[in-house]
Amino acid sequence: MRPDFLTGPVPSADRSSDWSQASVVVAGLGLSGFAAADALLEFGASVTVLDDSASPENIEKATLLETLDASVRLGPGSAAALPDGADLVITSPGWRPSTPLLAQAATRGIGIWGEPELAWRLSRPDKQVPWLAVTGTNGKTTTVQMLEAMLTAAGLRTAAVGNVGRPIIETVLDPEPYDVLAVELSSFQLHWSHSLALHSAAVLNVHPDHLEWHGTMADYTADKARIFERVTHSCVYNVAEPTTESLVAEAEVTEGARAIGFTLGTPAPSMIGIVDDLIVDRAFVEQRQTSALELAKVSDVQPSAPHNVANALAAAALARSYGVPATAVRAGLRALELGGHRIEQIARIAGVRWIDDSKATNPHAAAASLRAYENVVWIAGGQAKGTSFDDLVTGVADRLRGVVLLGVDREVVADALRRHAPNVPVKMINTTDTGAMAHAVAAAATLAQSGDAVLLAPGCASLDMYDSYAARGDAFAAAVRQIRDTESPGTD
């Protein structure tokens, strides 16, 4: 018999529930899966963890969980079937709804939650901490890091969690009390979130990505939209992307919640934007109809490419929604050091800038990066994830000095170039081992002229050839430095 707190259209499960009555299946033993299993064991649940991978890392995690009385099954076929008697499934974000185990749970009417949903419930009713959350096709991690820096500069106890940093559940159960959390939520995580009622939330942009997971663009957009449901204070949208504003209009928010726009142009009331190279607030000031409050200078955002400034505006809107003073917005931006592989200049060689934006893993992110440079030799390719490059190529064709393509789906990008930029020189790297990047960098060097940028902005995921986008960026940087070290004076 399923426990009462896990039944009904909206289960009442929270921190005070008697979890010893519950049999919970955790699907996947990644970071979030391990954290969820550990938390549920702490609350007394009967936990079964399933993962088809018996990697050394998973075996180590399994050994630890088994000492805490979890049942763990690893290896091929371990996650093929849902165990009898399961009351709830906690799924890792990468598992598609069509996965047999999840499909079986849905057929049986068993609840399926992601780790954020579990964390939200286990923080209620007595460990509630406000969440300021961010989603979008691109810019999520950077925006959350900016937000964390602003909150920290305001003297608040905070952490960047979710799809970046620690799993949310670890932070929720941490003995250290937090004032507020900066939360990154992916479309996968939002798909399995059902009861979040965030203090404030932002949707940065919505463009095709992960369609192999969601199935359709409409489904992908609907999952992004979940972040605005039940928001209590501010729904932050991108003025340049009407879709994000329509998601606010369609959301069932808590009465009194406001729509707050961010724009690279002059802001209207209830927006944050740019005036004379200043970031200004016309949303959270009393006299917003007639005046604006300076928050920072555009030059305080580094790098100050337009899409990164937009990230800063969104972060500032969320921070201001929580009452962070203008001085902390500025101080946070100035103190922030972003992680690598985000429009990071590796070297300048004979007048050519070599830029690593390996984090640009979809066409929209790559397009934003390409628009930051006037003349570009573009290095692209990898796993296209079912997306199209037609709009990207059409929008940036006049900037392209040349293109170098590598990776499993390089022909997807090449086809778009043939249709929309047939006169742009294209070099194909047909080897698919990790040494392919050195060949790509060498090919780009033959195309680039003084004043150009050679930009690694793949528009694709990296796992066809590399362990991560970071490993791909590291390979690019190593190849560029090899060229630099063999060049004549004039390099830096």
C-alpha positions as a printed Julia matrix, in Angstrom:
492×3 Matrix{Float64}:
  0.0    0.0     0.0
  1.47   3.32   -1.09
  1.82   5.83    1.76
 -0.9    8.5     1.81
  1.67  11.28    1.5
  2.72   9.91   -1.91
 -0.76   9.49   -3.37
 -3.22  11.82   -5.04
 -2.79  14.42   -7.81
 -0.62  16.6    -5.54
  1.16  14.42   -2.97
  1.63  16.05    0.43
  5.1   14.58    1.01
  7.49  16.85    2.85
 10.17  16.8     5.53
  7.7   15.81    8.25
  6.32  12.75    6.39
  7.03   9.26    7.68
  9.45   8.25    4.97
 10.07   4.9     6.67
  6.81   3.81    5.02
  8.12   4.57    1.52
  9.94   2.38   -0.97
 11.8    4.69   -3.34
 13.64   3.81   -6.54
 16.5    6.12   -7.53
 17.17   5.89  -11.27
 20.79   6.72  -11.97
 23.83   7.04   -9.73
 25.25  10.35  -10.91
 25.78  13.36   -8.67
 22.09  14.07   -8.17
 21.13  10.39   -7.89
 23.69   9.72   -5.18
 22.67  12.85   -3.28
 18.98  11.91   -3.5
 19.59   8.36   -2.31
 21.72   9.56    0.59
 19.05  12.05    1.66
 16.23   9.52    1.47
 18.22   7.04    3.55
 18.74   9.78    6.13
 14.96  10.16    6.33
 14.47   6.4     6.78
 13.13   5.44    3.34
 13.74   2.05    1.79
 15.95   2.9    -1.19
 16.8    0.92   -4.32
 19.31   2.47   -6.73
 19.49   1.28  -10.34
 22.12   2.14  -12.97
 23.2    0.28  -16.1
 26.77   1.47  -15.63
 29.1   -0.44  -13.35
 31.9    2.11  -13.64
 34.52   2.24  -10.87
 32.99   5.5    -9.66
 29.53   3.94   -9.47
 30.86   0.88   -7.67
 32.49   3.13   -5.07
 29.23   5.04   -4.56
 27.27   1.8    -4.38
 29.53   0.42   -1.66
 28.93   3.51    0.46
 25.16   3.47   -0.06
 24.98  -0.25    0.75
 26.65   0.39    4.11
 23.69   2.72    4.77
 21.25  -0.14    3.92
 20.4    0.84    0.35
 19.94  -1.85   -2.3
 22.05  -1.07   -5.37
 21.97  -2.83   -8.75
 24.63  -1.95  -11.31
 25.51  -3.18  -14.77
 23.76  -3.72  -18.11
 20.03  -4.37  -17.71
 19.9   -3.31  -14.06
 17.59  -0.4   -14.83
 15.42  -2.16  -17.39
 12.47  -2.88  -15.1
 10.8   -1.11  -12.21
 10.92  -3.19   -9.02
  7.62  -4.32   -7.55
  6.37  -2.31   -4.61
  7.92   1.0    -5.66
  6.07   4.01   -4.23
  8.13   6.76   -5.88
 10.86   7.14   -8.5
 13.58   9.8    -8.3
 15.13  10.11  -11.75
 18.43  11.53  -12.89
 17.89  14.44  -15.28
 19.33  12.76  -18.36
 16.82   9.9   -18.35
 14.17  10.41  -21.04
 10.48   9.93  -20.19
 10.42   7.09  -22.73
 13.03   5.11  -20.77
 11.37   1.76  -20.01
 11.68   2.1   -16.24
 10.12   5.58  -16.23
  7.44   4.54  -18.71
  6.53   1.64  -16.42
  6.26   3.98  -13.45
  3.99   6.33  -15.38
  1.76   3.42  -16.45
  1.42   2.29  -12.82
  0.6    5.82  -11.64
  3.77   6.05   -9.55
  5.15   9.55   -9.03
  8.36  10.49  -10.84
 10.38  13.36   -9.37
 13.69  14.92  -10.14
 16.22  15.8    -7.46
 15.06  19.47   -7.35
 11.5   18.36   -6.57
 12.75  16.11   -3.77
 14.95  18.92   -2.41
 12.03  21.35   -2.47
  9.8   18.97   -0.52
 12.46  18.01    2.02
 12.98  21.69    2.81
  9.34  22.06    3.81
  7.93  23.05    6.22
 10.73  24.1     8.57
 13.89  24.56    6.45
 12.47  26.8     3.76
 15.06  28.91    1.95
 14.06  31.17   -0.97
 15.19  30.01   -4.41
 16.15  32.48   -7.16
 16.23  30.28  -10.24
 17.41  30.53  -13.83
 16.66  28.5   -16.94
 17.12  29.05  -20.66
 18.79  27.46  -23.64
 22.0   29.42  -23.05
 23.64  31.47  -20.33
 22.21  29.64  -17.29
 25.48  28.83  -15.56
 27.02  32.24  -16.13
 23.88  34.01  -14.91
 23.7   31.88  -11.77
 27.37  32.55  -11.04
 26.77  36.28  -11.44
 23.74  36.07   -9.17
 25.68  34.16   -6.52
 28.41  36.83   -6.63
 25.86  39.63   -6.17
 24.16  37.86   -3.25
 27.52  37.2    -1.62
 28.54  40.84   -2.06
 25.33  41.77   -0.22
 26.51  39.76    2.78
 24.01  36.95    2.27
 24.77  33.29    2.91
 24.18  31.68   -0.45
 25.34  28.99   -2.89
 25.06  28.27   -6.61
 23.32  24.91   -6.86
 21.3   22.67   -9.17
 22.56  22.14  -12.7
 25.74  23.9   -11.54
 27.68  23.35   -8.32
 26.29  21.07   -5.62
 23.06  19.1    -5.92
 20.27  21.14   -4.32
 19.4   18.39   -1.85
 22.89  18.52   -0.31
 22.52  22.24    0.34
 18.99  21.91    1.7
 20.15  19.34    4.25
 23.4   21.13    5.07
 23.58  22.07    8.78
 24.76  25.54    7.7
 21.76  27.83    7.33
 21.44  29.68    4.02
 19.62  32.94    3.41
 18.86  32.35   -0.28
 19.96  29.99   -3.08
 20.98  30.75   -6.67
 19.58  27.78   -8.6
 20.23  26.66  -12.17
 17.45  24.46  -13.55
 17.69  22.61  -16.86
 14.7   21.65  -18.97
 15.3   18.04  -17.88
 15.1   18.98  -14.2
 12.02  21.14  -14.74
 10.23  18.32  -16.57
 10.24  16.31  -13.35
  9.42  19.25  -11.03
  5.79  19.55   -9.96
  5.42  21.74   -6.87
  8.2   24.37   -6.94
  7.02  27.83   -5.87
 10.12  29.94   -6.37
 10.71  33.41   -4.94
 11.78  34.64   -8.39
 12.72  32.99  -11.67
 14.21  33.94  -15.03
 13.92  32.44  -18.51
 16.87  33.82  -20.47
 15.96  32.49  -23.93
 14.27  29.55  -25.61
 15.79  28.06  -28.77
 15.97  24.52  -30.19
 18.11  22.23  -28.06
 17.86  18.7   -26.65
 15.03  17.9   -29.06
 16.19  14.28  -29.06
 15.11  14.24  -25.37
 11.96  16.37  -25.43
 10.66  15.26  -28.82
  9.28  18.59  -30.0
 10.06  22.27  -29.6
  6.64  22.76  -28.0
  7.43  20.18  -25.32
 10.86  21.71  -24.7
  9.3   25.17  -24.3
  6.59  23.83  -22.0
  9.21  22.36  -19.7
 11.1   25.66  -19.57
  7.81  27.4   -18.72
  7.41  25.33  -15.55
  9.91  27.57  -13.77
  7.36  30.42  -13.61
  4.53  28.37  -12.08
  3.63  29.55   -8.57
  6.42  32.2    -8.47
  5.8   34.5    -5.51
  7.74  37.68   -6.4
  9.27  38.22   -9.86
  9.14  36.49  -13.25
 12.12  37.76  -15.25
 11.93  37.65  -19.06
 14.09  38.71  -22.02
 12.57  41.68  -23.85
 14.43  40.68  -27.04
 12.72  37.28  -27.05
  8.91  37.59  -26.97
  8.54  33.88  -26.25
  9.94  34.4   -22.77
  7.41  37.15  -22.02
  4.56  34.98  -23.29
  5.62  32.27  -20.84
  5.17  34.77  -18.03
  1.73  35.78  -19.32
  0.61  32.15  -19.45
  1.99  31.13  -16.04
 -0.18  30.55  -12.97
  1.81  32.68  -10.55
  1.11  33.61   -6.95
 -1.05  36.72   -6.71
  1.12  39.81   -6.57
  4.06  38.39   -8.54
  5.48  40.84  -11.09
  6.78  40.54  -14.66
 10.26  42.08  -14.92
 11.99  42.52  -18.28
 15.67  42.86  -19.08
 16.94  44.53  -22.24
 20.16  45.66  -23.88
 18.25  48.79  -24.87
 16.73  51.62  -22.83
 14.44  50.06  -20.22
 10.77  50.91  -19.83
  9.23  50.83  -16.34
  9.46  47.37  -14.73
 12.63  46.61  -16.67
 16.38  46.57  -16.16
 18.47  47.78  -19.1
 21.21  50.0   -20.49
 21.45  53.8   -20.6
 24.71  55.49  -21.67
 26.83  52.39  -20.96
 25.27  52.02  -17.51
 23.17  49.13  -16.21
 20.09  50.76  -14.68
 17.04  49.6   -12.72
 13.53  50.84  -13.58
 11.86  47.88  -11.91
 12.65  47.96   -8.19
 12.67  51.71   -7.53
  9.69  53.66   -6.24
  9.86  56.35   -8.95
 10.27  53.89  -11.83
  7.88  55.83  -14.07
 10.22  58.81  -14.18
 13.67  57.68  -13.01
 16.18  54.84  -12.91
 18.83  53.68  -10.45
 22.38  53.03  -11.63
 23.48  49.5   -10.72
 26.81  49.13  -12.51
 28.75  50.01  -15.64
 28.62  47.78  -18.69
 32.42  47.62  -18.39
 31.97  45.91  -15.01
 30.76  42.84  -16.97
 33.69  40.76  -18.23
 33.74  39.69  -20.94
 31.37  42.4   -22.14
 30.03  40.6   -25.23
 26.34  41.47  -25.69
 25.01  38.07  -24.66
 27.11  38.16  -21.49
 25.83  41.63  -20.63
 22.3   40.23  -21.06
 23.19  37.51  -18.55
 24.3   40.21  -16.1
 21.01  42.07  -16.55
 19.02  38.94  -15.76
 21.16  38.22  -12.69
 20.71  41.81  -11.52
 16.94  41.54  -11.92
 16.84  38.43   -9.73
 19.17  39.96   -7.15
 17.13  43.17   -7.0
 13.93  41.14   -6.63
 15.41  39.85   -3.38
 16.34  43.34   -2.19
 20.05  43.3    -2.99
 21.39  46.9    -3.03
 22.87  48.47   -6.15
 26.34  48.51   -4.59
 26.28  44.71   -4.28
 25.24  44.25   -7.91
 28.27  46.25   -8.99
 30.63  44.63   -6.49
 29.46  41.14   -7.47
 30.09  41.74  -11.17
 33.54  43.17  -10.48
 34.55  40.29   -8.2
 33.28  37.49  -10.44
 35.71  35.17  -12.17
 33.84  32.96  -14.61
 34.9   29.42  -15.33
 36.9   28.72  -18.48
 35.66  27.91  -21.97
 33.25  30.86  -22.12
 34.48  33.34  -24.78
 37.94  33.04  -23.23
 40.86  34.48  -25.22
 43.64  31.9   -25.31
 46.22  33.84  -27.31
 46.83  36.59  -29.85
 49.11  35.4   -32.64
 50.18  37.62  -35.53
 47.16  39.83  -35.01
 44.68  36.93  -34.77
 42.72  36.35  -31.57
 42.08  32.72  -30.63
 38.87  32.39  -28.57
 37.61  29.34  -26.65
 33.82  29.21  -26.28
 33.53  25.44  -26.07
 30.58  26.02  -23.71
 28.53  27.08  -26.78
 26.94  23.66  -27.21
 23.91  24.6   -29.36
 23.31  26.83  -32.39
 21.83  29.74  -30.43
 24.84  29.92  -28.11
 27.22  29.72  -31.06
 25.35  32.49  -32.89
 25.55  34.78  -29.85
 29.28  34.18  -29.66
 29.85  34.72  -33.39
 28.0   38.05  -33.29
 30.6   39.38  -30.85
 33.26  39.42  -33.63
 33.37  41.21  -36.98
 35.5   38.71  -38.95
 35.61  35.11  -37.77
 37.14  31.79  -38.64
 34.63  29.48  -37.0
 35.48  26.03  -35.6
 32.3   24.01  -35.13
 30.78  20.53  -34.96
 30.14  17.65  -32.6
 26.76  16.19  -31.59
 24.01  18.38  -33.08
 21.26  16.92  -30.83
 18.62  17.15  -33.56
 18.98  20.92  -34.05
 19.22  22.98  -37.25
 21.98  25.43  -38.19
 20.07  27.25  -40.94
 19.13  30.32  -38.89
 22.59  30.56  -37.38
 24.38  30.52  -40.74
 21.92  32.96  -42.3
 22.46  35.38  -39.43
 26.28  35.34  -39.37
 27.31  34.48  -42.95
 28.7   37.95  -43.61
 31.08  37.6   -40.65
 32.61  34.28  -41.68
 36.15  34.35  -43.09
 36.07  30.57  -43.15
 34.81  27.53  -41.27
 36.5   24.41  -39.95
 34.22  21.47  -39.11
 34.85  18.37  -37.04
 32.85  15.81  -35.08
 30.17  13.25  -35.78
 27.55  15.71  -37.07
 29.88  18.0   -39.03
 27.83  17.38  -42.19
 24.76  18.89  -40.5
 26.63  22.19  -40.21
 28.2   21.79  -43.65
 24.77  21.37  -45.27
 23.56  24.64  -43.75
 26.7   26.4   -45.01
 26.19  25.06  -48.54
 22.63  26.4   -48.58
 23.15  29.78  -46.93
 26.85  30.67  -47.26
 28.11  28.82  -50.34
 31.04  31.18  -50.89
 32.54  30.73  -47.41
 35.58  28.39  -47.46
 35.01  25.22  -45.43
 37.63  22.75  -44.28
 36.46  19.33  -43.03
 38.41  17.41  -40.37
 37.48  13.8   -41.02
 39.39  12.17  -38.19
 37.27  11.62  -35.09
 39.86  10.93  -32.42
 40.81  13.52  -29.81
 43.75  14.61  -31.99
 41.29  16.08  -34.49
 41.33  19.42  -32.67
 45.0   19.97  -33.49
 44.16  19.47  -37.17
 41.23  21.89  -36.84
 43.41  24.58  -35.27
 46.06  24.14  -37.97
 43.38  24.44  -40.67
 41.95  27.57  -39.04
 45.41  29.15  -39.0
 45.58  28.87  -42.8
 42.27  30.75  -43.15
 42.72  33.53  -40.59
 44.04  37.01  -41.37
 45.35  39.71  -39.06
 42.41  41.31  -37.26
 40.31  38.13  -37.36
 39.14  35.98  -34.47
 39.4   32.2   -34.62
 36.45  31.09  -32.54
 35.75  27.65  -31.13
 31.97  27.88  -30.71
 30.93  24.37  -31.73
 27.15  24.72  -31.56
 27.15  21.03  -30.63
 27.7   18.78  -27.66
 31.14  17.26  -27.17
 30.62  13.65  -26.1
 31.24  12.17  -29.55
 34.95  12.9   -29.08
 35.55  14.31  -25.59
 34.53  13.67  -22.0
 33.05  17.18  -21.72
 32.94  20.6   -23.33
 35.79  21.52  -20.95
 38.0   18.73  -22.31
 37.22  19.93  -25.84
 38.17  23.48  -24.89
 41.36  22.27  -23.25
 42.33  20.46  -26.47
 41.73  23.66  -28.43
 43.79  25.73  -26.0
 46.66  23.22  -26.09
 46.73  23.25  -29.9
 46.65  27.06  -30.01
 49.51  27.32  -27.52
 51.52  24.87  -29.61
 51.16  27.24  -32.58
 51.99  30.25  -30.41
 55.14  28.63  -29.05
 56.46  27.94  -32.56
 55.59  31.38  -33.98
 58.0   34.25  -34.54
 57.95  37.41  -32.36
 54.68  39.28  -32.47
 52.76  36.69  -30.49
 51.46  37.2   -26.96
